[in-house]
Amino acid sequence: MKRQRKMLLCVTATSMAAAVGCTPAQPVGIVGRPDYTELEAGSPDAVEASAPVTTEATPVPDAGWVGKIGKVAVDRDAGRAPEFHPDRVGTTAIVDDSLSPTVGTTARVPDKKK
Amino acid sequence: MTRALFELEWLGGTTEHFFRRSRPEADAVPWGTLDLSRYAPDLLQAVRGSWTEVSMNEYRAVASFAEVIRALTDAMAPLDMIGMASGFLADEVLHTELAARVAMELGGAAPMTVDMDRFALRADLRLPAKLRANEVLLRVCCVGEAFAFGVGAPALKLASHPMIKAVSEIIMADEARHKRLGALYLEWASEDWDDAERARLSRVLEDTMKGLRTFWSGEPAEVKDGVTSRGFRVEHLHELGWLESARAIPLAREVALELLAPLEEHGVRLGDEARASLFG
């Protein structure tokens, strides 16, 4: 079984969402620690975008655009330690580079919301 | 070229134990004391980016000081000077950790990518050892660390949040010593320099300063009633370790000009054209 990485510094749902102009439906915590639980796509912790971040994001009636930025793992009990897994994500979507000169050019959204 | 997100892993356990034994300061920082609800989301996003960049720059300094130590060793610099510089590596690792933890306290790293093959300074191995050391020490200590200390110290004085203040105090105390190494190296090495080497180092200086110009080349934005043009409260900027551009841009320019003086004493100087281009 592959060792789970502890991240001292990582891109989180909060920071990625802010960088691409979204608002996380629920703030996520801080400080790298193990015991992550992966969120399910479309869970309440998924990122709710206030504007389309990509043409590939999924439009949801009455909810604007909903996508999940990467697969984010959160220690729910401690309310901390989100981890971004760039190698374990769903559909890759290109984000408008003009959003920020320092923002990476890709964000990820999950497969279509069910 | 391979770009990757700038993220940092932490192993914990034995490695953390031995690292903490040499640099225990992180444990004294009052982590977990920021009340994020006080700050505007846009400000938090900007400051996350700022602290992620600080962490990235400190990580770059780890690599730079590895190059400094190698260059000093190759040049057979005094052993105690090499010993002094060796301690700076752990300093920079600690600074990287502290800045990373601040970014995480603010909600996580801003997504920034790096190309690790071109990330940090590498000495030009085609040059003789002493010339390599001259160039590396000039770039890293005499300019880079001197500039970082000069612009960081005033921000520290204004930092009012205990967590940010504690982090800044640790970093600034170390940067002062790092800057000092540059002056000590100049005293030791410069007596062997000829005119050609002074001219070469002057070109290196110009090149290094060009890399910093962005810090003072912008127009300072107006602050009205304690609020910046982007709508951030200046008080909040200071709490989070930031300076408003009205203060930061003139400061960067002043610090850049000040760091030139000791170099000029050793014959390393910007020509009139370069000075006008950088500061005109």
Interface residues (C-beta under 8 A of the other chain):
Chain A: R5 K6 M7 L8 L9 C10 V11 T12 A13 T14 S15 M16 A18 A19 T23 P27 V28 I30 V31 G32 P82 F84 P86 S100 T102 V103 G104 A107
Chain B: L5 F6 E7 L8 E9 W10 L11 G12 W31 G32 L36 P41 L44 Q45 R48 G49 T52 E53 S55 E97 A100 R101 A103 M104 E105 G107 G108 A109 A110 P111 M112 T113
